[in-house]
Amino acid sequence: MYAEIRDKPSFANIHVKLQPGDQIIAEADAMACMSSTIEMDTKWSGGFVQGILKRVFGGESMFVNTFSTQTGGELVLTQPFPGDMQCLELNGNTMFLQPGAFIACEPGVKLGLGWAGFKMFIAREGLFRLKVSGIGRVWFGAYGGIFQKEVEGEYVVDSGHLVAYEPTIGIRIGMAGGIFSSFFSGEGFVTRVSGPGRIYMQSRSFDGLAAWTNAHLW
Amino acid sequence: MYEHFSGGVFSDQLDGGRAGAEIVLTASGVSARVPDGQSFAIPYRECNVEICGYNGRMVFCRDSTRTVTIFCDDRKFARELSTASSGTLDAQLGDALQRVRSQSRRGTLVGVVSLAAILLFIVGCYFGVRYGAKGAVHSLPISVDRQLGKTAFSSMDLGGPEVKDPAVVAAIQKMVDQLKPHAAIDGLDFEIHVVDSEELNAFCLPGGVIVVYTGLIANAENPDQVAAVIGHEMSHATLRHGLERTSQSLGIWAAVSLLIGDATGLIAGGADLFQVAVVNSYSRDQEDAADKEGVRMLHEAGIDPASMAQFFKIMEAEHGDMPELFAWISTHPQHADRIASVTATVDALPERQYTPLDIDWQEVQSKVKDVAKTTKGDR
């Protein structure tokens, strides 16, 4: 299977060429177009209960679509908002994705849902996170550009900007500065991540967009 | 037989720098085997242990050059590492666990304190707005009371036809005229409506719209008792209880808008409130305050304030007191309590000679009976 991320970074989409017998699993509604030779099979995402939990708490769809072909073909996968996409090669390791970030994966990747905790809820990252593990490629998307960082000591990420991180990353919620500067600088709560491990961040946040839009509605 | 755990490895020798791995605690050290078959090992004597990660219990074993890190978040891993290393790593594990526990305790404490502070702030804001709105109503012009009263009155079902008999209306007007100069605030134009109904009651809407039921006139032994009830009801208007009560029943945003001077929500909410439950619209404290203010007005107007307690006795005989449970949740105080409270207030007043109201009460009551007969005949 050949996959390439095109139109980076603003309107990224995944162009996939499937050889006979290849499969790719994608988030429901991710397919933008495909060859007529490709078949689509819809299943509960990880089973009935997992599917419901992923929808309610993980910000993901209850269903996933498996695309396969007997003769070969191509398809384009996309995400609902403008922004970049990233491909991760899992080699038996695990990665946590923020709700709504998952786009597609190869069949060797296992999708699960993990409790993120109240601290992540306060950091506006959701109570649950998607856990991807196994062997194979995973594609995820973000609002705006995606940049990564190898964290060794401590690193500060503004709330709403963390997209994906390894389980080796420790997370604390803190204030950006003192009480006054935290609340009047507009930064408020921030996520303090500690390594070792890799994190992926998005250059825009939905909260920022919502706040900007609200400010212009009045 | 060594125990196997699921974990991972960080190493520059791996494509992408990391991989999942099967970890084995051997007699000499920690070893990890990644899916492509590559193996890594760190002898216990070179092992630097840290505990952190997303769940605060992931154990990291790093070699002395920090080029290889083997990690695992299995609950049993730390204990098994201690056993397998024959205590070599116990000091490091103990320190790391101590740090994690202390961070966890500090995090929990900060979380609880922050949550309590946020809750306190929200509750403080809520009550601040509520009490602020209650206070703000007193700075509103009296025209707001009038608008509220008129809006509620225009859509209110009074429960009977209005009595236009000049003798009856003039008698009530005389009482109001005698009390009005002693009202707590100026600028209220009291408007009287006598309604033919057996209700032993009267009420005054915000702004001064007074409704007196003929049942009250028929049951009162003398005009002073009716004047006492009217004095009590006028007090609700002069003390602006209607606006206070409405401000308490407003939604939080209407209360906030009231604080910045917008009374439209107050008028709409108040009209609804008084339309639905005019008699029970006031709180117990407001009823007590109206009793005391009514007694003061009667005293100043030269009408015997003891008439108020006398009328409560009539009401007590008519309706009796409610059971304790209902009395507790009722907005109106028990008759017995009111009689005692009003009597105490009257006793505390300075000595004064009161003059009974110069109204032919028998004539007024007979007119009221005639109106009642006519109304029944019409039905």
Interface residues (C-beta under 8 A of the other chain):
Chain A: E89 L90 N91 G92 N93 T94 F96 F118 K119 S133 I135 E150 Y165 E166 P167 T168 I169 G170 I171 R172 S194 P196 R198
Chain B: G8 F10 L14 D15 G16 G17 R18 A19 G20 A21 V34 P35 D36 C52 G53 Y54 N55 G56 M58 F60 T69 F71 D73 G107 G111
